[in-house]
Amino acid sequence: MPEEWVDPDILAMKLDDGEKSGLQIYRNYTRAFEKSAIDKFVQLTLPPVSIQF
């Protein structure tokens, strides 16, 4: 298993490589979806900002 793309806490678990990979993929997608939801919420709730020079 390529250790450079797996978080150290997952790497330390007593799981086989397939389980570690699945857990890391789940974590990555969860983080991405949470960030996307926060970004969309901010876009919808904050008024647009106009910058004039």
Sequence and secondary structure as in RCSB ss.txt:
>XXXX:A:sequence
MPEEWVDPDILAMKLDDGEKSGLQIYRNYTRAFEKSAIDKFVQLTLPPVSIQF
>XXXX:A:secstr
  GGGS HHHHTSS  HHHHHHHHHHHHHHHHHHHHHHHHHHHHHS       
